[in-house]
Amino acid sequence: MLVGFAVAAADDAGVRALSLLFTLVACGGGGGGHGAVPDASRPDAAAPLGDIADELRAIDGMSMVTEYDYDGPGYRFFSMLYTQPVDHDQPDGPTFSQMMTLIHRSYDAPTVLATTGYWNYLGGSRTEPTVLLDANQLVTEERFFSDSRPDPADWDKLRIRQAAADHHRIIAALKRRIYKGVWVSTGASKGGMTSIYHKRFYPDDVDAVIAYVAPISFGAPDDRYQAFFDTVGTSACRQRLHDFQRMALTRRDEIKPMIVDLVNQEGYQFSYSGGLDTAIEDEIAGLEWSFWQYMGTQFCNSIPQAGATAAAIYNFIDQDGGLTFSADRYVDLFMPYYFQADVELGYPGYEASYVQDLLLYKDVVRPDPLPSGFDHTYDPSAMADIADWVKHNGDDIMYIYGEYDPWFAGAFELGTTTNAVELVAAQATHGASISQLSSADRDTALSTIEAWTGVQPSFPAAFARPLPPRYTPRPPPWLLLRHAHR
C-alpha cells in the first residue's frame, strides 16, 4: 500500500517529484517540545483567535512551526512537530516528535485530518475531501516513519492502537484551541486503513471518515486475494500480460544493460532483494499485481507482444513499476510497514504460477529488513477486532474502491446495521476517487458527505484529484511477498 505492494509508474519525473516532496516535508528539522498530555492552553474558550502561526506555537507540545509560501489564494501552509508519548499507556515516559503539515484556510472552515499511514508524502497537496469541503487540512506522518521515529526505537510500540492515540491527542489539542467545527478524516490505502483504525478506538474524534481503497487482511499471508486475478478485466488482457511477463523473463539479459544504466546513475543497491539479477526477476514476476493496481484495461493494448524490441520491453516494465522501489533506500523507508504487516495488518498471499518455471532465483534467501530483537509474531486478533467493529459500530464511514484494484479483494465488510456506504468506481484502480464514480454514485457520495458535515461539497470546475497515483507510496510487491514466505 499499500499503498500497495505494487505501484504506479516509477518514471524519473515521478521519482524526482517524490524526492522534492520528501525534502519539503522534512523541513523544519528535528526538535521537539515537552508535555505528554495536551493542556487547555486557552483559559477563556471564547477569547478571540489571533494569527494562526501564533495559535499553533501556543499549543503545548507543538514546536518547529515553520511557514512556507503556498500557491493558493487564501491559504497558509505550515510544517510542525508535535510531541507524542512513545507509549500512550505511560504518558510520562519517553517521547518522540511527530511530523505534520497544515493547510490553513479559516478557523470556521471544516478540518480534514489526512492520515497517510506512511511518511508525510502529501505535504501541501490537498486531498479530494479537502477540495470538496474547501477545508483546512492537517496531514500526519505515521509513527516510526521517516522523521517521526523514536530514538531509540521500541518497535513493540508500533501498533494500530498506539497510532490511533497519536491522532486522538493531535485532534484534542487542535479542537481545544483552534478548530472547533466539523472534522473529517481521510486517507488512501494504508492511510485509509489508518483513518478507520483511529475511528474504531476514538469514534467521537471526527464526524465522518472517507477511506479510499482501504483493504483489510486476515492473515500473514491472506489467500483471499489470489482469486481476484482469475477474473479481473478481460481474459484477453490477462493472457497478453502473462505472455509479456514470460517473454520478459526469457529476454532479461537484453534489458539488463538499460537497467544497469539507471542503477549506476542513481546509485541504487539491492541487497535486500538478493542482488540486481534477483530484483529484475522479482519485478517482472510481480508485474501482474502492479499492472492491475495502477494501470488497468486502458493499458492492455500497450502491452508489448512477441517480437517487441528490448527497449519496448524495458519501457513497459519501467512504466508499470520499475526497480526504483526495490532499491535498499526504499525498502528502509517502508520498513515500518513491513513490521506492521508482520505483526497486525497482515498481507496478501499471491503467487504468479504461470511464470514459476522461468524463475531462476526463487530459492534465494533474502536478508531480513525487519528490526531484530522484537517479536514479529502475527496477531490475528487486531484485524478481527477491527472487522467486528466495522460490521456493528462503524458509523459514518465512506469506502471508495476501484473495481480493478487488487486491494478491492480485501474490501471491508460493512454489515447491515452501520450508517456507512461503499462505492465502487467502475474499471478504476488504486487511484479510485469520488470524481471517478458514476454520476449516481457521485451524487450519493456528495449528499452523504453533506448529511454528515452540514457542508455542501462541490467540485471546482477544473478539478482533478491532487494526488496522481504515480506519486503514491508503494512498497515493492515481490520483495514483501518473498520476505513474507521466508
N, C-alpha and C positions, 0 to 999 in steps of 0.2 A: 504498500500500500504501500505496499499498501501505502503509500497509495499504491500500492500494488507490488506484486512480485515482478510485474512486467511494466513496460514503460512506453513512454512517449518517445518521439524521435529525439535521439541524443545528438542532434546536429551541433556543429560548432557554435552557431548563434545561440542555441538554447543553453549550451553549457556556459557560454560567456555571460548570458543573462543571469543564470543561476549564480555564477561567481560574483557578479556585481551585486546581486541581491544579498548574498552571504556577507559581503563587505558592508553593505548598508546596515543590515540588521545587527551586525557585530559592533557597530559604532557605539560609543558611549563607555567602552571599557568594562572592567570587571569590578568591583567595589560592591558595597552592599549597604549596610544600614542595620539597625537592630530593631527589636520589637517583634517577638514571635506572634503576638496577638494584636490585631488591629485595634487602635484606640478610637473613641468617638472624639476626634480632634477638633470638631467644631462644637463648643458647648451650646451655642444657640443655633438650633437647626434652622431657624428662619433667617439667620444672618445672610446678607446678600453675598453672592459668589463673586470673587474677583477674577483676575486673569487666570485662564486655565493652567498656565505654567506654574503660577504660584500655588494654585489649589493642589496640583499634583505633588509639588515639593512639600506641601504641608502634611501629606499623608504619612503617618508613622510607618517606617519601614521602606518608604519609597526613596530611591536615590538615582543619581546619574540621569536626571531628567534633561534630555537634550532635544532641542527643536531643530527641525530641518525644513528647508524650502519644500513646498508641496505644490504640485501642478494641479490645482483645483480651486476655483474661487470660493471663498467662504470656509475653507478647511484649514486646519493646522495639524501638523504631523510631528509626533514625538517618539523617541525611544526612551526606555527607562528600565530600571531594575527594581525588583520587589523582594524583600527578604522573606524567605519561607523556612519553616522547620523542615529538617530532613525527615523527621518522624513526627507526624501530627499527633501521635499518641504521647509524645514527650515534647510539648511545645517550648520548653525551656532548654532543650538540648541543642545540638549543632544546627546551624542554618546554612542556606545557600541563597544565591541571588538568581531569581527567575527573570529572564529577559522578556520584555513586552514592547509592543509598539501601539500607538494610539492615533487614530484619525479623529480629531475633534471637530464637530460641526456646531453644536449648540448644547447648552445644558438641558434644554427642553426636548431635544430630539430623542428618539429611541436609541438604545445602545445594543450593538451586536457584539457578542463575545465570539470570536473566531478561534476555535481550538484547532491547531494544526496537527497535533499528535506526534509531530517531529520537532525540528528546529523551527524558528520563525522564518519560513520561506516566503510568507506573504508580504512582509514588510509594509509598504504603502499601497499595495493593491487592494482594492475594495472587493469584497465578496458579493455574490448576487443578492443575498438578503440585505446587505448594507446599501446597495444601489436601489433596490426595490423600496426600502423604507426611508431612504435619504437619511441614514442613521450615522451616529458615531460608531467607530469600530475599534475594539480592543483585541489585539492578536497576542496570544500567549505562546511561548515556547514550552514544549513539554519538559518536565523534569528529566534530568540526565542527558538531554540532547544539547550538543554544541556548548554554548556558554552557560547553560543552566544546569551544570553538573556539580554536585557537592564534591568537595575535596577535603578528606579522602571520600571516595565514592562507596557508600554502603549499598550495594546493588539489591540487597534484600528489601530495600525501601522503594524500589521501583515497582510499584503495584498500582492497579487502577484506582483503588480506594484512596491511596495517598495523593495521586494526581488530581482526583476529584476534590480533595480537601484543599489543594493549591488553588483551584479555581473558585472554590467557595470563599476562601479568605480574600481573594482579589475582589470578587464581586461585593462582598460585605464592606470592604474598605471604600470602594468607589461609590456604592449606593449610599453609604452613611454620609459621605461628604459631598459628592458631586452629582452623580447620575441617578436620580431618584425615580425616573419614569419606567417605561417599558424596557425589558431586557429580552433579547432573543439570542440563543446560542446556535452556532452553525459550525460545520466542518465537512471536509470531503475525505472519504475513505477512512483512514485511521483517525483523521480529525473528526469525522462524523461519529465514529465509534466513541471517541473520547467525549464528545458532547452528550452522547446517550449515557455513558457511564456516570458523568457528572450529575445528570438529572436523576439517575437512579438513586444516588446517595444523598443528593440535596435537591429534592423535587421542587422546592419553593424559590430557588435562586433565580430562575428565569421564567418568563411567561410562556415560552414555547421553544422548541428545538426544530431546526431544519437540517436534517442529516442527509448528505449526498453520498451515494454509492458506498454505504457503510455495511459491511458484512459482519456476521458473527460465525465463528468456527467452534466446533465442539470436539476437537481432538488435535493431537500433535503427532501425526497428521490427521486431517479430517477428509475422509474419502468421498464426501458428498459432491465435490467439485468436478471429479473426473468425468461424470456422465454428461456434463454441460457440453463438452467438446464433440459429442456424438451428434448433436442436433443444431448447434449454433449456425446461423447463416444458411447457406445452401450447400448441398453435397458437392457441387462442382467447385465451389470456392474452397471448401475444406480439403478436397483432393488436390487442388492446384497448390495450396500451401504445403501440404505434406510432400508433394513431388519436389517442390522447391527446396525444402529442408534436406531431403535426401540428395538432391543434386549438389547443394552447397557443401554437404559433408564430404562428398566424393571429390570435390574440387577445392577443398580448403587450402591446399598448397598454392593454388593460383591467386587466392585473395589475401593470403598471409602477408606478402610484401606491402600491400596497401595498409594493412593494419599495423605493421611494424613502423611505417612512417608516422602514423598517428601516435603510436605508443612512444616513439622516440621524441616526437615534438612535445608531447605533454608530460613526459617523464613518468608514465604510468608503471606501476608494479602490480603483479598478480600472484603474490604469494598465497593469499587465501584461496585462490582458485586452483592452486597447484601448478601455476605457470601459464604462459601465454597460450600454448597449444591447447591446454585444457580449457582455458577461458573461451577460446574461439569455439571449441566443440560445445561447451555449455550454452553459449549464446545462440548458436544455430539450433540446438536441440530444444531450447526454450522459446523459440520464435512463435510457436502457436499461441502460447498464453499472451505474450506481449502484443501479437497482431490483433487478437480479439479485444484485448483490454483498451488499446488506444488507436487502432486503425479501423477495422471493420470492413463491411461489404463494399464500401465505396472504393476500397483499395484492391479489391480482388483482381481486377483486370490489369493492375500494375505489377502483379507478382511475376517475376521473370520465369520463363519456361525453358525447356530443354534447348540447348544451343545458345543461351544467353552468354554475353561476354563476362569475363571475370569482373570487370568494372560494374556491370549491371547487378551482378550478384552481391558484390560488396556494398554498393549504394543502397540496395534494398535492405540488407542487414543493418546498415547504419541508420537508415530511415526508421526501421522497425524498433530499433533499440540501441544497437551498437554496444561496444565493450566498455564505454566510459564508466558505467555504474557497477561494473565488476572489478574495477581497479581498487587496490587496497585502500586508497584515501576515502572512497565512498563506502566501502564495507565498514571502515572505522566510524564513519559518520552515522551509519544506520545500526551500529552495534546495539544500542539500547532497544531498538525494535526487535532484533533477533532474540534478545534476552526476554522481552515481554512475550514474544510468540512462544518461546520455550516454556515459560512458567505459568502464563494465564490466558493469553489471547488465542493460542493455537494457530494453525496454518493449514492451507490446503494440501491434500495429497494429490500428486499429479505425476504422471509418467507418460511420456511420448513413446508408446510401444512401437510405433511404426518406424522409428529410427534406431531402436536399440541395437540392431545387428550391425550398424555402422559406427557405433561409438567405440573409440579406442581407449578412453580414459575413465570409463565409468567406475572402475575399481580404485582409482587414485584416492588416497586418504588426504583430505584437506586439513590444514591447520585449523583448530577451533578458534573462531574470532571472539567467543564469549569470554567475559571476565572469569578468572579462575577463583576458587575458594568460596563459591556461592552455590546454593542448591538450585539446580536447573530442572528439578522435577516438575512436570506439568501438573497443575492443579485444576481438574475439570470443574470444580465447584464454582469457580469465578464466573465463567460464562453461563453455567447452568442457572446461577442466581440472576444474572442479567436477563437471560431469556425468559425466566419465570416472571420477573418484574415487568418486562415489556408486555407480556401477554395479559397481565392482570392489573397493572398500575401505570403503564406507560402512556399517560395522557399527554395531549398537546405536543405530539411529535409528528413531523412530516418526513417521510422517507422517499428520496428521489433515487431511482435506479435507471441504468441503461440496459436495454434488452440484450445487447450483445456483449456486455461486460462479464467476464468470468466470475467476478465477485458477486454478481447477481444470484449465482447459485447458492450463496451463503446469506441470502436476504433474511432479515429479522421476520419472525412470525408474530403478527400483531395481535392475534387472539380476537375475541368478539366483544369485549367489554370496554376497550380503551378508546378514548377520544383521539384517535390517531388516523393517519392516512398514508397509503403507499401509492406512489405514482411512477409509472414506468415510461421512459422515453423510447419510442419505437426505433430500433436499429442504432440507438446511441450506445456509446462505450463508457469508459471510466471517466469521461468528462461530461456526463449527463447533467443537465441543469433544467430549471423550470422553463427557461426560454426555449428548450428543445421539446417540450411536451406538446401533445396535440392541443388544439385550441380549447377543447372542452376540459381537458385535464389542467391546462394552464389556468383557465378560469377557476377551476376548483381550488388550485393551489393559492391563487391570489385572494379569493374570497375567504379561504380558511385562515390565511395569514391575517387578513383584516379582522376576522372574528376573534382571533387570539390577541391581537395587539391594539385594536381600535384605530389603527392607521391604515389608510387605503394605499396599498402598494401599487407602484406603476413602473413600467419600463420606460427609460428615456427613448426618444425617437430612434437614435442610432446605437442602441445598447448592444454590446457584445460582452459575453462573460469575461470578466477581467483577467482570469487565470487560464490562459491556453493550456491544454493538457500537457504540452511538452515541457512546461515549467513546473510540473507537479513532481514531488519526490517519488523516487522509485527504487526500492532495493532490487538488486539483481535477482531474477527469478530462479535460475537454475542453481545458483550458489546456495541460496537458502534451502532449497529442496534437497540438494545433496548433503548439506550440513544437517538437515533435519533427519536424514536417514543414516547418520554416521554410526 
